[in-house]
């Protein structure tokens, strides 16, 4: 959402990107932390195997790299981070499948 924040402001759209534009890294880290905690809870409640948690470590590393490379003032950087979430989603899917085998 940060890649087109200027357009959102022009048309009067209310979004989380606009709401947290002064603290984008804090918002992003908080959102990723909630997501990881949710995935840990899924793993515990479904008694998933260790491979699931190993894959979650990979997800955390991917998130960390994403945040470190992200420049909120550059729309291309924001788009690349947005597209990188496809890979993260794929790793989560594979971890869920492998965790239940």
KAPEHU-V646558 format. One record per backbone hydrogen bond with DSSP energy under -1.0 kcal/mol. NH is the residue of the N-H (numbers start at 0). CO is the residue of the C=O. E is the energy in kcal/mol with one decimal. If there is no record, write none. Layout:
# KAPEHU-V646558
nh->NH co->CO e->E
nh->NH co->CO e->E
This chain:
# KAPEHU-V646558
nh->4 co->1 e->-1.0
nh->7 co->3 e->-2.0
nh->8 co->4 e->-2.3
nh->9 co->5 e->-1.9
nh->10 co->6 e->-2.1
nh->12 co->7 e->-2.3
nh->18 co->14 e->-2.3
nh->19 co->15 e->-2.4
nh->20 co->17 e->-1.3
nh->26 co->22 e->-2.1
nh->27 co->23 e->-2.6
nh->28 co->24 e->-2.6
nh->29 co->25 e->-2.5
nh->30 co->26 e->-2.5
nh->31 co->27 e->-2.5
nh->32 co->28 e->-2.3
nh->33 co->29 e->-2.4
nh->34 co->30 e->-2.0
nh->35 co->31 e->-2.6
nh->36 co->32 e->-2.7
nh->37 co->33 e->-2.2
nh->38 co->34 e->-2.2
nh->39 co->35 e->-2.4
nh->40 co->36 e->-2.3
nh->41 co->37 e->-2.1
nh->42 co->38 e->-2.3
nh->43 co->39 e->-2.5
nh->44 co->40 e->-2.7
nh->45 co->41 e->-1.6
nh->46 co->43 e->-1.0
nh->47 co->42 e->-2.2
nh->48 co->98 e->-2.2
nh->51 co->48 e->-1.3
nh->53 co->49 e->-2.2
nh->54 co->50 e->-2.3
nh->55 co->51 e->-1.7
nh->56 co->52 e->-1.5
nh->57 co->53 e->-1.5
nh->58 co->54 e->-2.1
nh->59 co->55 e->-2.5
nh->60 co->56 e->-2.2
nh->61 co->57 e->-2.5
nh->62 co->58 e->-2.7
nh->63 co->59 e->-2.6
nh->64 co->60 e->-2.6
nh->65 co->61 e->-2.2
nh->66 co->62 e->-2.6
nh->67 co->63 e->-2.5
nh->68 co->64 e->-1.9
nh->69 co->65 e->-1.1
nh->73 co->70 e->-1.8
nh->77 co->73 e->-1.9
nh->78 co->74 e->-2.2
nh->79 co->75 e->-2.4
nh->80 co->76 e->-2.1
nh->81 co->77 e->-2.3
nh->82 co->78 e->-2.5
nh->83 co->79 e->-1.8
nh->85 co->82 e->-1.6
nh->87 co->83 e->-1.5
nh->88 co->84 e->-2.5
nh->89 co->85 e->-2.0
nh->90 co->86 e->-2.3
nh->91 co->87 e->-2.3
nh->92 co->88 e->-2.4
nh->93 co->89 e->-2.7
nh->94 co->90 e->-2.5
nh->95 co->91 e->-2.2
nh->96 co->92 e->-2.1
nh->97 co->93 e->-3.0
nh->98 co->94 e->-2.2
